[in-house]
Amino acid sequence: MIEYTEGIYTFYVYILTNKNRTVLYTGVTNNLKLRLQQHESKLNPNSFTAKYNSHFLIYFEKFSWIQLAIEREKEIKNLSREKKLNLIKEINPNLDFWNSHFK
């Protein structure tokens, strides 16, 4: 996990997957617990995560500045699937679901 200690707010860049770990979704939020609940409840039924049942957290990074978080989200979104998986496996080698840490 990469963490910047400046600033007073917390922002997260996160990667979700589906039950079979075949889909990867990258997002940014200031409230990871709430955002995970929204994805799981399919708050927006027409969204990518709702369509592909992607609500399992497998990776996140923590930031104190939204600009850094958005920049990082864009970097991750531009990675190939293989590079995303390598990034995830650096801290989560088994692609375990981490949702229970935010309940």
Buried (B, 14 or more C-beta within 10 A) or exposed (E): EEEEEEEEEBBBBBBBBBEEBEBBBBBBBEEBEEBBBBBBEBEEEEBEBBEBBBBBBBBBBBBBEEEBBBBBBEEBBEBEEEEBBEBBEEEBEEBEBBBEEBE
